[in-house]
Amino acid sequence: MDIGAGLKRQRLARGATLKQIADLCGTDAGNLSRVERNIQDVSFQRLSRICAAMELRVVDFLSQVEHWENATTLPPSALTKRLRAMMRLFGAVSRRDQMLLLALARGMARGGVDHKPRGRRRGPPLA
């Protein structure tokens, strides 16, 4: 469940800034931004304060996030075998490792990571 994206979606739907919600729940905008980007985990107590600042009950918020995720999930028949395997593996690693994998994939997509196989080394053989 993507709590951070759900918090951001709710905040933006209310037309509120990070600072406005952060002030209402007793934190700072940077902290709330890290929670929304899933860089920082959120405790239930903090989630309760954030939801209260947006005039939401936690249970209603979690139900809404689950609904959004179910609505945007493609049916299994639409996914290739390789993509399903990647999703399964991705879900099995820690949040920190997921962030590292995403950064690696972004770098590869931009061409910043050399992922092409290298040919034979030229020059004298190594001893």
N, C-alpha and C positions, 0 to 999 in steps of 0.2 A: 504494500500500500504506500503510495507516494504522498506522505503527509505534507512535506514541504511544498510541493506543487499545489496541493489542495489549499493550503494556507494562503499562498500567493493568489490563487484564483479567487478565493473568497475576499481577500483584501482588495484586489483590483475591482471586483464586482461592486464593492461598496464605495469605490472611488477614494479609498484611504491611502495615505502614504505610509511607507515603512515607519517613519518617525511618529506619525499619529498613533498607529497601533502599538508601537514599542513603548511610547510614553504611557498609554493606557494600561499596559500589562507589566510595567515596571522593569523594562529592559532597554537596551539601546538599539538603534536602527541596524547597526552592523551585525549584532547578534541575531536579530530577527531575519536579516538577509541571509545569514549563513544557515539558519534553520530552513528557510524557504528553498534554498539551493541544495539541501540535504548534505551540507558539509558538516553541520553540527547536529548531533542527535538531540531530540527534544524529549524531556521527561513528561510524564503524564501531568504533573503539577504545572509545568510551564505551558503545556498544550492547553490545559484548562484555563489558565490566565489569558492566553492568546485568544482562545475561543470566546471567553467572556468579554474581552475587549471588542470583539466583532459581534457581540450579542448573539452568540451561537451556543447551543448545548453541544458538548463533546460528542455525545452519541449521534446527534443529528449531523455534525460535521463528518464523522467517520463514515456514516451511511452514505453521505453525499460523495465522498471521495471514492468509496467502493463503487457507487453507481457510475461515476465518471470513468473509472478504470474499466468497468465491464462494458460500457458503451463504446470505448475506443479500442477494445481488444478485437483483433481480427479472428475470425473463425479458424480453427486448426487447418481446415482444408485450404485456406488461402496462404498458408505458410509453407515454405519449402522445408524439406527434411533438414537441410543444413541450418536454416534459420531457427527451427525448433530446437535443434541440438545446442546452438549457441545461446539461446534464451535459457535453456535448462541449466547449462554450465554457468552462465552469468548470474543466475539467481542463487547458485550454490556458494558463491564466494562472498566475502565480507563487503560491507558498504565501502570501506576504504579501498579495497581491491577493485571494486566496481568502478570507482572514480578513476583509479589509475588506468584501468582498461579503456574507459571512455576517452581519457586524455591520449592514450596511445592510438586509438582508432581515429580520433580527430587529427592527430599529427600525420598519420598515414594517409588520410583522405586529402589533406592539404599538400601532401608530397614532402613533408618535413622529415619523414622517417624512411630510410632506404630499406625497403622490404623486398627488393629484387634479388634473386640469387646471384651470387658472384661467380665469375668464371674462374678458370685455373689461375693460380698465381704465377706471374712471370719472374724470371730471374733464377739464380742458382738454387738448388734444392736445400732445404733446411737440414742441418746436421742433427 
